[in-house]
C-alpha cells in the first residue's frame, strides 16, 4: 500500500506510538543573494520501532532531511517533535543535550577518533553527556560485545577492517540506549559482503525494537526496510510500507 507523507492514515492507526512528528519543515540554503530550497515543507510521522529507508537521487534532500529532523541543522519553517519534545524550540545547548540522550548516529565516514581504542570511541559520547566513567566503560564494553567486537576492544581504528570500524560506530550509536538511530549511507564505504553483514546487524537490532531511519541509495537496502520514503527536489514524493 502506498501512502502520502501527509496521509491521514498514520502510525497511530496501526497501534504504533508516534516517536517523531515533522510538520511543514523547510530548509533554505543561502549563498550570497541566492536561495536554494533544500526542504520544501516536509511532513513525516515515524512510530516507535519502525525501520524507515530514505531514498532519492543525489541532491534530492535525503541527508538534509536527516540533519534537520535530528536537530543537527536548524530549520527555517515548521516543527519537529521527538518523544513529544519540539527540538527546534530548544536552545542550542538544550538541543545538544536532548540529542545526546535520545539519539544515535551512524555515518558513512565512521568518524572515529584515530588515537582512541574501540572502547574509548564508544564511551566518549557517554562521558560528554555526563555519564560516570565506570558506567560509560561498562556500557561501551557491553555494546561492543553485542555487535560482535568483544575481542577487538583495545584496537585502534587503523587496526580494524572497514566492517569492524562501522560496527564500532554502531556500538557508539547504541551505547546510550537511544530512542532513535539515524544512519546516513552506513554501508557506503563497504564492499557488498561486509555491507550485508552490517545490514544483518541493523536488522537484528531493529528486531529488538530499535527505531531506525536510514538514508541509502542502494535499492536492495531500501527494499529490506519495512517502510520506504522517496525524496525529490526537497519533497517527499513517495511514502510506502513494504
TORTORTI-222756 format. One record per residue (C-alpha): residue number from 1; residue in one letter; x, y, z. Coordinates in nm, 3 decimals. Example, Ala and Ser with C-alpha at 12.3 -4.5 7.8 and 13.67 -1.06 7.14 Angstrom:
BEGIN
- 1_a_1.230_-0.450_0.780
- 2_s_1.367_-0.106_0.714
//
This chain:
BEGIN
- 1_x_0.000_0.000_0.000
- 2_x_0.134_0.344_-0.094
- 3_x_0.083_0.633_0.145
- 4_x_0.150_1.003_0.103
- 5_x_0.353_1.153_0.384
- 6_x_0.061_1.368_0.495
- 7_x_-0.195_1.091_0.462
- 8_x_-0.448_1.066_0.746
- 9_x_-0.350_0.702_0.781
- 10_x_-0.071_0.717_1.036
- 11_x_0.135_0.507_1.269
- 12_x_-0.121_0.579_1.540
- 13_x_-0.388_0.395_1.344
- 14_x_-0.166_0.089_1.339
- 15_x_-0.128_0.090_1.714
- 16_x_0.225_0.235_1.699
- 17_x_0.302_0.536_1.915
- 18_x_0.447_0.824_1.711
- 19_x_0.807_0.893_1.809
- 20_x_0.892_1.156_1.551
- 21_x_0.647_1.407_1.404
- 22_x_0.764_1.663_1.147
- 23_x_0.526_1.923_1.009
- 24_x_0.595_2.173_0.729
- 25_x_0.974_2.151_0.764
- 26_x_1.150_2.391_0.531
- 27_x_1.524_2.440_0.494
- 28_x_1.678_2.716_0.283
- 29_x_2.046_2.736_0.196
- 30_x_2.161_3.091_0.124
- 31_x_2.472_3.171_-0.079
- 32_x_2.510_3.543_-0.130
- 33_x_2.192_3.663_-0.299
- 34_x_2.084_3.311_-0.397
- 35_x_1.844_3.091_-0.206
- 36_x_1.801_2.718_-0.254
- 37_x_1.500_2.537_-0.108
- 38_x_1.661_2.217_0.021
- 39_x_1.343_2.102_0.201
- 40_x_1.002_2.219_0.084
- 41_x_0.750_2.164_0.362
- 42_x_0.826_1.808_0.469
- 43_x_0.560_1.626_0.672
- 44_x_0.653_1.294_0.831
- 45_x_0.544_1.075_1.120
- 46_x_0.756_0.781_1.237
- 47_x_0.640_0.538_1.502
- 48_x_0.850_0.381_1.774
- 49_x_1.019_0.066_1.646
- 50_x_0.991_0.146_1.274
- 51_x_1.268_0.086_1.019
- 52_x_1.245_0.359_0.756
- 53_x_1.468_0.384_0.447
- 54_x_1.502_0.729_0.290
- 55_x_1.591_0.720_-0.079
- 56_x_1.629_0.954_-0.375
- 57_x_1.882_1.081_-0.624
- 58_x_2.185_1.286_-0.521
- 59_x_2.070_1.634_-0.426
- 60_x_1.713_1.525_-0.353
- 61_x_1.737_1.632_0.013
- 62_x_1.790_1.296_0.187
- 63_x_2.079_1.396_0.410
- 64_x_1.940_1.745_0.464
- 65_x_1.617_1.591_0.593
- 66_x_1.809_1.362_0.828
- 67_x_2.013_1.654_0.960
- 68_x_1.708_1.877_1.009
- 69_x_1.481_1.617_1.164
- 70_x_1.754_1.511_1.406
- 71_x_1.838_1.868_1.502
- 72_x_2.191_1.866_1.364
- 73_x_2.085_2.154_1.136
- 74_x_1.845_2.440_1.202
- 75_x_1.523_2.474_1.002
- 76_x_1.361_2.783_0.853
- 77_x_0.998_2.683_0.899
- 78_x_0.794_2.406_1.057
- 79_x_0.837_2.190_1.365
- 80_x_0.996_1.861_1.465
- 81_x_0.897_1.679_1.782
- 82_x_1.075_1.371_1.912
- 83_x_0.913_1.188_2.200
- 84_x_0.688_1.493_2.240
- 85_x_0.970_1.749_2.260
- 86_x_0.991_2.025_1.997
- 87_x_1.363_2.012_1.930
- 88_x_1.383_2.332_1.726
- 89_x_1.215_2.530_2.002
- 90_x_1.509_2.445_2.229
- 91_x_1.827_2.643_2.282
- 92_x_2.136_2.502_2.111
- 93_x_2.268_2.371_2.441
- 94_x_1.942_2.201_2.536
- 95_x_1.903_2.054_2.187
- 96_x_2.255_1.913_2.203
- 97_x_2.180_1.754_2.540
- 98_x_1.849_1.617_2.413
- 99_x_2.019_1.471_2.106
- 100_x_2.285_1.305_2.319
- 101_x_2.026_1.143_2.546
- 102_x_1.770_1.031_2.286
- 103_x_1.953_0.974_1.955
- 104_x_2.235_0.778_1.799
- 105_x_2.411_0.846_1.469
- 106_x_2.585_0.618_1.218
- 107_x_2.778_0.785_0.936
- 108_x_2.933_0.659_0.614
- 109_x_3.273_0.803_0.708
- 110_x_3.277_0.630_1.052
- 111_x_3.408_0.950_1.224
- 112_x_3.614_0.752_1.474
- 113_x_3.896_0.917_1.669
- 114_x_4.221_0.754_1.546
- 115_x_4.412_0.777_1.875
- 116_x_4.129_0.617_2.072
- 117_x_4.066_0.245_2.101
- 118_x_3.732_0.094_2.006
- 119_x_3.606_0.103_2.364
- 120_x_3.726_0.462_2.412
- 121_x_3.547_0.573_2.093
- 122_x_3.224_0.419_2.216
- 123_x_3.239_0.556_2.569
- 124_x_3.337_0.913_2.473
- 125_x_2.984_1.042_2.389
- 126_x_2.857_0.895_2.715
- 127_x_3.126_1.075_2.912
- 128_x_3.047_1.402_2.732
- 129_x_2.679_1.352_2.821
- 130_x_2.768_1.328_3.190
- 131_x_2.770_0.952_3.243
- 132_x_3.015_0.839_3.509
- 133_x_3.342_0.686_3.388
- 134_x_3.253_0.347_3.535
- 135_x_2.907_0.335_3.379
- 136_x_3.033_0.464_3.042
- 137_x_3.305_0.200_3.027
- 138_x_3.063_-0.080_3.115
- 139_x_2.808_0.039_2.858
- 140_x_3.082_0.055_2.593
- 141_x_3.205_-0.295_2.675
- 142_x_2.854_-0.440_2.673
- 143_x_2.759_-0.274_2.343
- 144_x_3.079_-0.375_2.164
- 145_x_3.017_-0.731_2.277
- 146_x_2.665_-0.706_2.138
- 147_x_2.788_-0.603_1.791
- 148_x_3.045_-0.882_1.786
- 149_x_3.359_-0.687_1.875
- 150_x_3.422_-0.810_2.226
- 151_x_3.761_-0.941_2.106
- 152_x_3.868_-0.606_1.949
- 153_x_3.812_-0.369_2.240
- 154_x_4.168_-0.238_2.264
- 155_x_4.228_-0.198_1.890
- 156_x_4.254_0.142_1.725
- 157_x_4.053_0.225_1.410
- 158_x_4.355_0.171_1.182
- 159_x_4.384_-0.182_1.320
- 160_x_4.023_-0.264_1.231
- 161_x_3.867_-0.356_0.897
- 162_x_3.605_-0.129_0.742
- 163_x_3.328_-0.354_0.863
- 164_x_3.471_-0.360_1.214
- 165_x_3.501_0.019_1.217
- 166_x_3.138_0.050_1.117
- 167_x_3.042_-0.188_1.397
- 168_x_3.224_0.043_1.637
- 169_x_3.016_0.335_1.508
- 170_x_2.701_0.128_1.554
- 171_x_2.805_0.045_1.909
- 172_x_2.875_0.413_1.972
- 173_x_2.527_0.498_1.844
- 174_x_2.364_0.237_2.067
- 175_x_2.561_0.268_2.389
- 176_x_2.343_0.545_2.528
- 177_x_2.027_0.341_2.464
- 178_x_1.878_0.597_2.223
- 179_x_1.512_0.619_2.127
- 180_x_1.600_0.668_1.762
- 181_x_1.908_0.598_1.546
- 182_x_1.987_0.793_1.228
- 183_x_2.210_0.627_0.969
- 184_x_2.344_0.816_0.666
- 185_x_2.469_0.572_0.398
- 186_x_2.612_0.337_0.666
- 187_x_2.730_0.086_0.404
- 188_x_2.861_0.338_0.151
- 189_x_3.230_0.271_0.224
- 190_x_3.195_-0.107_0.248
- 191_x_3.219_-0.391_-0.001
- 192_x_2.897_-0.578_-0.072
- 193_x_2.972_-0.873_0.159
- 194_x_3.069_-0.652_0.453
- 195_x_2.771_-0.425_0.384
- 196_x_2.548_-0.731_0.405
- 197_x_2.688_-0.821_0.746
- 198_x_2.634_-0.466_0.873
- 199_x_2.275_-0.465_0.747
- 200_x_2.214_-0.804_0.909
- 201_x_2.324_-0.649_1.238
- 202_x_2.096_-0.346_1.193
- 203_x_1.802_-0.574_1.110
- 204_x_1.874_-0.777_1.421
- 205_x_1.880_-0.463_1.633
- 206_x_1.559_-0.341_1.472
- 207_x_1.404_-0.676_1.559
- 208_x_1.483_-0.598_1.921
- 209_x_1.288_-0.273_1.900
- 210_x_1.535_-0.019_1.760
- 211_x_1.380_0.274_1.572
- 212_x_1.598_0.327_1.265
- 213_x_1.588_0.594_0.993
- 214_x_1.842_0.510_0.726
- 215_x_1.946_0.714_0.421
- 216_x_2.061_0.499_0.132
- 217_x_2.099_0.499_-0.246
- 218_x_2.105_0.118_-0.257
- 219_x_1.771_-0.025_-0.380
- 220_x_1.830_-0.359_-0.209
- 221_x_1.881_-0.190_0.128
- 222_x_1.575_0.026_0.069
- 223_x_1.370_-0.281_-0.011
- 224_x_1.481_-0.451_0.310
- 225_x_1.324_-0.182_0.530
- 226_x_0.962_-0.202_0.641
- 227_x_0.890_0.144_0.507
- 228_x_1.042_0.340_0.220
- 229_x_1.040_0.716_0.168
- 230_x_1.149_0.862_-0.166
- 231_x_1.255_1.226_-0.195
- 232_x_1.278_1.451_-0.498
- 233_x_1.375_1.819_-0.502
- 234_x_1.336_1.854_-0.127
- 235_x_0.994_1.692_-0.106
- 236_x_0.865_1.351_-0.001
- 237_x_0.709_1.213_-0.320
- 238_x_0.650_0.857_-0.201
- 239_x_0.593_0.702_0.141
- 240_x_0.512_0.332_0.128
- 241_x_0.504_0.034_0.357
- 242_x_0.681_-0.270_0.219
//
